[in-house]
């Protein structure tokens, strides 16, 4: 049986991580879950507009990569990738695990999730996958890679409507 990495140690790491992310870093992103049941498709199971559930505010650590610009047929296109790191405990509490195709909003920019990683564990053990049967270890984080997408593609905010932009779906969660 391991000397370190038990439930008391995992609880300490869990509380330190939560205080660091929630109180010191204090960066939050809006998370839009793709609603497959409400998205209409054609006979080939393709769609031109996706439907998302209402936004959920989730504490996160964000790393933005440098923007690159490219000339497209309809003007300049900005390309930017970002890494969003979440505490797995926050996602379990809200019952929202980001998946490929979901949208994250950060600084009024929308990022579509490309990949997810869930392999950071404390003491090298994930209690749910550990063969020893003891309660050592702790699954710490959930990391997603995303790319910036146009607001018009996301269909959450109506971009061109008359002389002003109007909000199609509320970008703020109901509890704010």
C-alpha positions as CSV (number, residue, x, y, z in Angstrom):
1,X,0.0,0.0,0.0
2,X,1.3,3.4,-1.0
3,X,2.4,5.8,1.8
4,X,1.3,9.0,-0.1
5,X,-1.6,9.7,-2.5
6,X,-4.4,8.5,-0.2
7,X,-7.8,10.2,0.2
8,X,-6.5,12.8,2.7
9,X,-3.7,13.8,0.3
10,X,-6.1,13.9,-2.6
11,X,-8.5,16.1,-0.6
12,X,-5.7,18.6,0.1
13,X,-4.7,18.8,-3.5
14,X,-8.4,19.1,-4.5
15,X,-8.9,22.0,-2.1
16,X,-5.7,23.8,-3.1
17,X,-6.6,23.5,-6.8
18,X,-10.1,24.8,-6.2
19,X,-8.9,27.8,-4.3
20,X,-6.2,28.5,-6.9
21,X,-8.6,28.3,-9.9
22,X,-11.7,29.9,-8.3
23,X,-10.2,32.6,-6.1
24,X,-6.7,33.5,-7.4
25,X,-6.8,33.0,-11.2
26,X,-10.6,33.7,-11.4
27,X,-11.0,33.2,-15.1
28,X,-14.3,31.9,-16.4
29,X,-15.6,30.8,-19.8
30,X,-19.1,30.3,-21.1
31,X,-19.6,26.7,-22.2
32,X,-22.3,25.9,-24.8
33,X,-23.1,22.2,-25.1
34,X,-24.1,21.0,-28.6
35,X,-27.7,19.9,-28.5
36,X,-27.9,17.0,-31.0
37,X,-31.6,16.4,-30.5
38,X,-32.6,20.0,-31.4
39,X,-30.3,20.2,-34.4
40,X,-32.1,19.5,-37.6
41,X,-30.3,17.5,-40.3
42,X,-31.0,16.6,-43.9
43,X,-31.3,13.1,-45.4
44,X,-27.5,12.8,-45.4
45,X,-27.3,13.6,-41.6
46,X,-25.7,17.0,-42.4
47,X,-26.6,20.3,-41.0
48,X,-26.0,24.0,-41.8
49,X,-26.8,25.3,-38.4
50,X,-26.2,23.7,-35.0
51,X,-28.2,24.2,-31.9
52,X,-26.6,24.7,-28.5
53,X,-27.9,24.5,-24.9
54,X,-27.9,27.6,-22.7
55,X,-24.5,28.7,-21.5
56,X,-22.9,27.5,-18.3
57,X,-20.2,29.6,-16.6
58,X,-17.2,27.4,-15.7
59,X,-13.9,28.4,-14.0
60,X,-10.9,27.7,-16.3
61,X,-7.3,28.3,-17.0
62,X,-6.9,29.7,-20.6
63,X,-3.8,29.7,-22.8
64,X,-4.2,31.6,-26.1
65,X,-1.8,31.0,-28.9
66,X,-0.8,33.8,-31.3
67,X,-3.3,34.9,-33.9
68,X,-2.4,34.3,-37.6
69,X,-4.1,36.0,-40.5
70,X,-4.9,34.6,-43.9
71,X,-6.5,36.1,-47.0
72,X,-9.8,34.4,-47.9
73,X,-12.3,35.0,-50.7
74,X,-14.5,37.2,-48.5
75,X,-11.7,39.1,-46.7
76,X,-9.1,38.4,-44.0
77,X,-9.6,35.4,-41.8
78,X,-8.2,35.2,-38.2
79,X,-6.9,31.8,-37.0
80,X,-6.2,31.3,-33.3
81,X,-6.0,28.2,-31.2
82,X,-6.4,28.0,-27.4
83,X,-6.0,25.5,-24.6
84,X,-8.7,25.5,-21.8
85,X,-8.0,23.6,-18.6
86,X,-10.8,22.7,-16.2
87,X,-10.8,21.0,-12.8
88,X,-12.6,17.7,-13.3
89,X,-14.5,18.3,-10.0
90,X,-16.1,21.5,-11.5
91,X,-17.2,19.6,-14.6
92,X,-18.6,16.7,-12.5
93,X,-20.5,19.2,-10.2
94,X,-22.2,20.8,-13.2
95,X,-22.6,17.5,-15.1
96,X,-21.0,19.1,-18.1
97,X,-18.1,17.5,-19.8
98,X,-16.8,19.3,-22.9
99,X,-16.8,17.2,-26.0
100,X,-15.6,17.7,-29.6
101,X,-17.9,20.2,-31.4
102,X,-19.0,22.1,-28.2
103,X,-18.3,25.8,-28.0
104,X,-16.4,27.9,-25.4
105,X,-16.8,31.7,-25.3
106,X,-13.9,33.7,-23.9
107,X,-13.4,37.5,-24.4
108,X,-16.4,37.6,-26.8
109,X,-14.7,35.1,-29.1
110,X,-16.0,31.6,-29.8
111,X,-13.8,28.6,-29.8
112,X,-14.9,25.2,-31.1
113,X,-13.4,22.2,-29.3
114,X,-11.1,20.0,-31.4
115,X,-9.7,17.5,-28.8
116,X,-10.0,16.6,-25.2
117,X,-7.4,15.1,-22.8
118,X,-8.1,13.6,-19.4
119,X,-4.9,12.0,-18.2
120,X,-3.5,14.2,-15.4
121,X,-3.7,12.2,-12.2
122,X,-2.3,12.8,-8.7
123,X,0.1,10.2,-7.4
124,X,0.1,8.5,-10.8
125,X,-3.2,6.7,-10.1
126,X,-6.8,7.2,-11.1
127,X,-9.0,5.6,-8.4
128,X,-11.6,4.5,-11.0
129,X,-9.0,2.7,-13.2
130,X,-6.5,1.5,-10.5
131,X,-6.2,-2.3,-10.4
132,X,-5.0,-2.4,-6.8
133,X,-8.5,-1.7,-5.5
134,X,-7.3,0.9,-2.9
135,X,-8.5,4.5,-2.9
136,X,-5.3,6.2,-3.8
137,X,-4.9,8.9,-6.5
138,X,-7.1,11.5,-7.9
139,X,-8.1,12.6,-11.5
140,X,-7.2,16.3,-11.5
141,X,-8.0,18.1,-14.8
142,X,-9.7,18.0,-18.1
143,X,-7.9,19.8,-20.9
144,X,-9.4,20.8,-24.3
145,X,-7.8,22.2,-27.4
146,X,-10.0,24.5,-29.5
147,X,-9.8,26.8,-32.5
148,X,-11.5,30.2,-32.9
149,X,-14.6,30.1,-35.1
150,X,-16.7,32.8,-36.6
151,X,-19.7,34.1,-34.7
152,X,-21.9,33.6,-37.8
153,X,-21.0,29.9,-37.9
154,X,-21.9,29.3,-34.3
155,X,-25.4,30.8,-34.6
156,X,-25.4,31.9,-30.9
157,X,-25.1,35.6,-31.5
158,X,-26.8,37.1,-34.5
159,X,-24.1,39.1,-36.2
160,X,-25.8,41.2,-38.9
161,X,-29.3,42.3,-38.3
162,X,-30.3,45.8,-39.3
163,X,-27.9,48.4,-37.9
164,X,-27.0,46.6,-34.7
165,X,-26.0,43.2,-33.5
166,X,-28.7,41.6,-31.4
167,X,-28.4,38.6,-29.1
168,X,-30.2,35.5,-30.5
169,X,-29.7,33.3,-27.4
170,X,-28.7,34.7,-24.1
171,X,-25.0,34.5,-23.7
172,X,-25.2,34.6,-19.9
173,X,-26.4,31.7,-17.8
174,X,-29.8,31.9,-16.2
175,X,-28.3,32.2,-12.7
176,X,-26.5,35.5,-13.3
